[in-house]
Amino acid sequence: VGAGGAPGAALRLSSVGDDSATSVVGIVETNQFKHLCHISMKFQPGNDARIKDYLSQRLSEVRAARMDLETRLSAEEAASAELRADLSQAKLDLGAEQAARKEQDSRFETERQGLLTGCKQELLSEVAGVRDGHDREKRALEAAHKEERT
């Protein structure tokens, strides 16, 4: 317990078992009501063979994990290369489609302009015909009106 009854923490080392060869280190929170162990670690004595066995197991696990990661990396790189190739092909296809669309739009515009010009010519011819008819009718009416006056 800290000063004035405030909670505190302590590092506790204790021996476990009859031979006292195994030890436990823990961080203990203390206050006036309880002693709460937050984390502890058990230490066992090791001989050369046990330490080598432990380290060889960890090394085997690390090597297996590395091989797994290398395999996954290789697969991801292959997939990435395939996606890049697909993207490149899609860009080429898009360019070709855009060029075809532009050509088609150009043809349609040319055809539209031709039809529009033809329609304008027909309209101008019709207007000229109507004007000529109107002028003839006007002259005929003027001549008839002149004859009536005389």
C-alpha positions in Angstrom: 0.0 0.0 0.0 1.3 3.4 -1.0 1.6 6.4 1.3 -1.6 7.5 2.9 -3.4 4.3 1.9 -3.2 5.1 -1.9 -3.0 2.1 -4.2 0.5 1.0 -5.3 2.3 -1.6 -7.3 5.0 -4.1 -6.4 7.2 -6.6 -8.1 6.9 -10.0 -6.4 9.4 -12.9 -6.9 8.4 -16.2 -5.4 9.6 -19.8 -5.5 7.2 -22.6 -6.6 7.5 -26.2 -5.9 9.5 -28.3 -3.4 12.8 -27.9 -5.1 12.5 -24.1 -5.4 14.0 -24.3 -8.9 10.9 -22.8 -10.5 10.3 -19.1 -9.9 7.4 -16.7 -10.6 7.8 -13.0 -11.1 4.6 -10.9 -11.0 3.4 -7.3 -10.9 1.0 -6.9 -8.0 -1.4 -4.0 -7.4 -1.9 -3.4 -3.7 -4.5 -1.4 -1.8 -5.9 -1.7 1.6 -8.5 -4.3 0.6 -6.7 -6.6 -1.9 -3.5 -7.6 -3.6 -4.3 -8.1 -7.3 -1.7 -9.7 -9.6 -1.9 -8.1 -13.1 0.8 -10.1 -14.9 3.1 -12.9 -13.9 5.8 -15.0 -15.6 7.0 -18.4 -14.7 10.7 -19.2 -15.0 11.9 -22.8 -15.1 15.5 -23.9 -15.0 16.7 -25.2 -18.3 19.6 -27.4 -19.3 21.4 -27.2 -22.5 19.4 -29.8 -24.3 16.0 -28.3 -23.3 17.1 -24.8 -24.4 18.4 -26.1 -27.7 15.2 -28.0 -28.2 13.1 -24.9 -27.4 15.1 -22.7 -29.7 15.1 -25.3 -32.6 11.3 -25.5 -32.3 11.0 -21.7 -32.4 13.4 -21.6 -35.4 11.3 -24.2 -37.2 8.1 -22.2 -36.6 9.8 -19.0 -37.9 11.1 -20.8 -41.0 7.7 -22.3 -41.7 6.0 -18.9 -41.3 8.6 -17.4 -43.6 8.0 -20.0 -46.2 4.2 -19.5 -45.9 4.7 -15.7 -46.3 7.0 -16.2 -49.3 4.5 -18.5 -50.9 1.7 -16.0 -50.3 3.9 -13.1 -51.6 4.6 -15.0 -54.7 0.9 -15.7 -55.3 0.1 -12.1 -54.6 2.8 -10.9 -57.0 1.5 -13.2 -59.7 -2.1 -12.0 -59.1 -0.9 -8.4 -59.2 1.0 -9.0 -62.5 -2.2 -10.6 -64.0 -4.3 -7.7 -62.9 -1.8 -5.2 -64.4 -1.9 -7.2 -67.7 -5.7 -7.1 -67.5 -5.7 -3.4 -66.8 -3.3 -2.8 -69.7 -5.5 -4.8 -72.1 -8.6 -3.0 -70.8 -7.0 0.4 -71.5 -6.1 -0.8 -75.0 -9.7 -2.0 -75.6 -11.1 1.3 -74.2 -8.8 3.2 -76.6 -10.0 1.2 -79.5 -13.7 1.6 -78.5 -13.2 5.3 -78.1 -11.6 5.6 -81.6 -14.5 3.5 -83.1 -17.0 5.7 -81.3 -15.3 8.8 -82.5 -15.3 7.5 -86.1 -19.0 6.5 -85.8 -19.9 9.9 -84.4 -18.0 11.6 -87.3 -19.9 9.5 -89.8 -23.2 10.3 -88.2 -22.4 14.0 -88.1 -21.4 13.9 -91.8 -24.7 12.1 -92.6 -26.7 14.5 -90.5 -25.0 17.5 -92.2 -25.8 15.9 -95.6 -29.5 15.4 -94.7 -29.7 18.9 -93.3 -28.2 20.4 -96.4 -30.7 18.4 -98.6 -33.6 19.5 -96.4 -32.5 23.1 -96.7 -32.2 22.8 -100.5 -35.7 21.4 -100.7 -37.0 24.1 -98.4 -35.3 26.8 -100.5 -36.7 25.3 -103.7 -40.2 25.2 -102.2 -39.9 28.8 -100.9 -38.7 29.9 -104.4 -41.6 28.1 -106.0 -44.1 29.6 -103.6 -42.6 33.1 -104.2 -42.7 32.7 -107.9 -46.3 31.6 -107.8 -47.1 34.5 -105.5 -45.4 36.9 -107.8 -47.3 35.6 -110.8 -50.6 35.8 -108.9 -49.7 39.3 -107.8 -48.9 40.4 -111.4 -52.1 38.8 -112.6 -54.2 40.5 -109.9 -52.5 43.8 -110.6 -53.1 43.4 -114.4 -56.8 42.5 -113.7 -57.1 45.5 -111.4 -55.6 47.8 -114.0 -58.0 46.5 -116.7 -60.9 47.2 -114.4 -59.8 50.7 -113.9 -59.5 51.5 -117.5 
